[in-house]
Amino acid sequence: MVKTFYFFWLLLLVSAAHAQNGNKRYVIKDLTSDWKIVQDGKLIPANGQPGREIHFSVTLRETEGQHLLIQSNKPVYLFLNAKLITQTAYVSLSCDSLRQAGMSTVFVSLFHPKKILTLSTVLVSEEREGNGHNLPRPPSAFSDFLVFSTLCLLIFFTVLLKTNPQLTWDYLNIAKLFYFMSQDESPNLLRITSSANLLIYFFCSLLASQALITTAHYSSLLEQLKYLATDAFIQYLKVWLFLSLLILSLLFLKLLIDIMVARIFSCRDMTGVQFFNSVRILLVSLLSFAVMGLLGFALGIKVNYAGLLYFGCFLLLAGSIIIFLKLLRRSPFSTFHLFFYLCTTEIFPLMILIKVLLF
């Protein structure tokens, strides 16, 4: 498992290195000052602040050999002269081709249903002209954060394997999820408040926080997280740690609910098994999310992070069924009462969480 994770990390670094290669371009003009928005049926200056829509025009008479380069933090709808062209987060349009198509001026409109947070619109050329300068790199705060946080998680995971190998492998043992007829966990592993287990919970929280921030960056889900992060690397770190502590608090809240409800139902011996397997399912779901994301990035495949988040939520709901079957043999009361017990401790909290995250 450790070698596999380091292999994914190597693929990540190689892919990032290849992404740096490309033709050298120079900025001829930054079109930010030409942005306009619609207000009361009129076009007014946007003052460099992107919103749901941005409009600007480009005169093509003096743009020989130049390209109109548009970059945004998420896919936007691109209109040329009021005609929908495509939906993309990056496009380079040849001004020569636009002029050959009979256009002397092109009116560009960019639209996103939510809000465009980061946008760059420049005229570039592969030849230096006048006082032109190198095309600035797109903001790298998020990519820097993603690389740094992934490296931290890999180190954390390695430390867990070295210090608590038996416990870590038990959490990752998917086969034991389907051991319904035997005592599959030893009493030592079910000490859910031990220091080793607390480290696993914190690792899960860090991994879940990174997954949510990545999904928010690459999809239209979790818009509220976009306003917490800016183009500053340190801000992404603050959001990551804050969100991790919030998720860790929710895990402890779930543990508290499990303990209280178990006392009401007089089945305290089930709490350890239930919570251990809940965290195990969460960890497996998060690692699946991370591996698929790394594979997609390394192989140059566009990853649907929103779809991955939906799939992860489905795995958590399916895990409730697995926990039901595991507890069925241990339950001192009827199947109906066990189902009602799991509705209170597993299903209802998950439904609330999915409602907050996805709807």
N, C-alpha and C positions, 0 to 999 in steps of 0.2 A: 504493500500500500504506500509506504514512504517513497520507494523508487518511482512508483506511478505518479505521485504528486510532483516530484521533482522533474519528471519527464514533461508533465503539463506546463510546469513553470518555464522549462527550457524552450518549449514550443512558443510560449507567450513572448519570451524575449526575442526569439528569432523572428517571429511575425512582426513585432514592433520595429526591429531593425530594418526589415524589408520595407515597412511602411514609410521610412524616412527617405527612401530613394525616389527620385523623380526629377523632372526638368526644373531648372532654376528659373524663377519668374521674378519680375520686378513690378512693384506697384506704380502705376501711372497716375491713378486718381482714386481717392477714397470718396465714395458716393454717399457717405453717411449724412453730410450736410444737405443733400438733396431729398432726403426722406420726407414723405408727407403722409398724413392721416386724414380720414374723412370725419368732419365734424359739422353737424347741421347741413349736410349735403354739399359741403365745400371742402376742398383740399387745403389743409393748413400745415405749416412746418411741424415735423415730429420732434424737433430738437434732439435728434439722435437717440430717442428712446423708443425701442420697438414695442409694439403692442400685439393685438390680434392680427392686424393688417398693416402693411407698409407699401407705399406707392412711390415710384420715382421714374424719371424718364432719362434716356441716354440718347444723345445725338451721335449718329454713326458716321458723320461726314469726316471726322478727324480721328478715327479710331482704327486705322489700317494696322493689321497685324496684332491687334489687341483682343483680349477675351474679357467677358464680363463674368467675374467669379463671385458666386453666391454661396455662403456657408452659414449654417444655423445649427443650434444645439439639438434640433429634432426636425423630422420631415415637415416641410411646409408645401402648400399648394402654390405652384408657380403659374402666373398668367402673363402672357405677352400680348399687348394690345387687346386686352379683355378676353383672350382665348386661353382656356386651361391647357397647359402643356404637359405638366407632370407633377408628381409629389416626391420631393427629395430633400435631403439635408445638405447636399453638395452638388453643384452644377457649374460647369464652365462653358459659356456660350461664346462661339466665335463671332465677333462683330463683323468680320468679312462675310461670313455666311449669311448673317442677318441682312446685311446690305445687299448681297446678291439676290436675296429673296424679295427685293423691292422695297425695303424699309429704309427710310432716311432717319427716322426717330422711332425708338421702341419704348413703349410705356410698360413698365414692369410692375406687377402687383404680387405681393406675397401674403399668404393668409394661413392662419392656423386657428382651429376652433377655440383653443384655450388662450395661450399667450406665447409669443416668441420672446424668449429670454435672452438669447445670444444670437446676434446676426452680424455678418460681415458682407458688404457689397463693395467690390473694388474693380477697377479696370486694371488688368495686368498685361504684361508683355514679356516675351522671352528674351527681348533685347532691351538693354538699358537705354532710357531716353531722358534727356535733360537731367533733372535732379531726382530722377526716380530712385527708389531704394528697394532693398530686398523685401520680398513679400513676407510679412510677419507671420510667424507660425500661429495657427489657431490656438486659443487658450488651452493650456495643457494641465490646468489645475486638477481636473477630474481624472485624466489619465495618470497623472503623477500619484494622485490619491489611490487609484485602483491598484497600481503596481505596488505602492508602499503597503497598503492594507493587505493585499494578497501575500506579500512576503511576510508580514507580521503573523498572519494566520497560519502560514506554512511552518514558521518557527514555533508558534504556539502548539500546533498539532504534533510536531516532532518532540517537543518537550513532554507533552502528554503521553506519547508512546514510550518515551524513555523512562519516565517516572512512574507511570501507572499503566503498563502494557495490558494487563489482564482486564482492567476496567474499560480501557479505551476500546479494545477489540470486542468486548462484550456489547458495548454500545453500537459498534459497527457490524455486529453479527446479524445479518438480515434473516438468516435461517432460523434463529431462535425466536423470531417474531411469530413463527408458525408452530412452535412447540406448545400445543394446547393441552396435552394430556400428561405433562411431567413438570416437576419442579425445575424449571430451566434456569433460575437465578439463585445463586448462593446467598445466604444472609448477609455476608460481607458486602456484596455488590448492591444490596438493597438498603444500605444505610444512606438514605437520600440526602442527608444534611452533612455528610462527611466532607472534609476539605477537598478530596479528590473529585467527588461529585460536583462540588461548587465550581471547581475549575472547568469541568465539562459544561456546566450551565453558562458560565461566562463565555466560553468558546462559542457555544451555540448562539448566544446573544450577539457577539461580534460578527459571526457569519450571517445571521439573519439581518442585522443592520446593514451590512455591505450589500446583501441581496436586494433589500428594499431601495437603497440609494441608487444602485445600478439600474434597477427597473424604472425608477423615477426619471433617471437621466435619459434612458433610451426608449421610453414609451410615454404615452399620455396618461398613464396611471400615476397615482400618488402625487398629484400636482402640489399638494401642500409641502412636500419635502423640497421641491425646487426653490421655494422661497426662503428656505433655511440656509441653503448653500449658495455661494457666490463663485466668482472666478478665482478665489483665494484658496490655496492648498490647505492652509491652517484652518479655514472655515469648514472645509469638508471633514477634517479630522475632528473638529469639535462636534459637528453633527453626528458623525459616526459614533463617537464615544457617548454622546447624550442619548442617542437612539438605542445604543447597546444597553445602557443602564436602565432605560425605560423598559426594554424587552425583558431584561433580567428581573426587574420588579414585577412584571406581569407573570413571569414563571413562578416567582415566590408567591404571588397572589393566588395563582392556580393551585399551588401546593397547599396553601392555607385553606382554600375552598375544599380541596380533596380531603384534608384532615377533618374539617368541621362536618362535612356531609357524611364521612365514614363513621364518625362518632354518633351522628343522628341515626344512621342505619345499623349501628352496632357491628361494624365490620372493619375494625381498625387494621387488621392484618392485610387487607387488600391495598392499602394506600401506597406502600412501597412498590409493589408490582405494577400498579397502575401508573404511578408517576414516572417510574423508571422507563417503562415502555413508551409513555407519551414523549419523553425526551429523546428516546432512541428513534422514534418515528420522525420527530422534528429534525434530528441531526442527519438522518439518512436522506430526508427530503432536501435539506439545505446543501448537503454535499453533492447530491444529484444535480441540483441547480448550478452549483459552482463548476462541476466537471463539464456539464453541457455548455456552459458559458465559455469556459476556457477552450474547449474543443472547437466551438464555433469560431472564436477569435483566432485561434492558431491556424485553422484550415481556411480562413477567409470566408466563412459562411455567415450570412446575416442572421443573427439570433433574435428570435421573437421573445424578448424578455417578459412581455406581458403574458404571453402564452405559458412561459415557464412558471410565472407566479401563479397563474390559474391552475396549472398542473400540480404545483406544490401544495396548494390549498386542497385539491382533490385527494392527494396522498394523505394529508392530515385527516380528512373526513373518512377515508378508507381505513385509516389507522384506528379510528373509533370502533369500527366493526371488529378489527383484530383484537383490540383490548377487551371488547365484550366477550369474544370467544375464549380469551385467556382467563378471564375472571369467572366464566360460567362454572368451571369445576370448583373454584374456591368459594363461590358465593354461598352464604348460609341461608339465603332466601330464594324465592321463586324467580323465574326468568323475567317476569313482568316487573318485579321490584328492582332487579338488576338493571333492566333497561331504563327505568325511571331514574335510578342512581346515576347511570352514565349520561343521561340527558342533562342532569344538573351539573355534573363535573366535567364532561367532555364536549357534548354536542352543542349545548347552548353557548358556552364560551367561544367555541370555534365559529359558530354562526355569527356571533357578535363581532368577532375579529375579522371575518371575511367581509361582513357588511361594512365595517370601517375602512378596510383596505381597498376593496374592489368596487364598491357601489356608493 
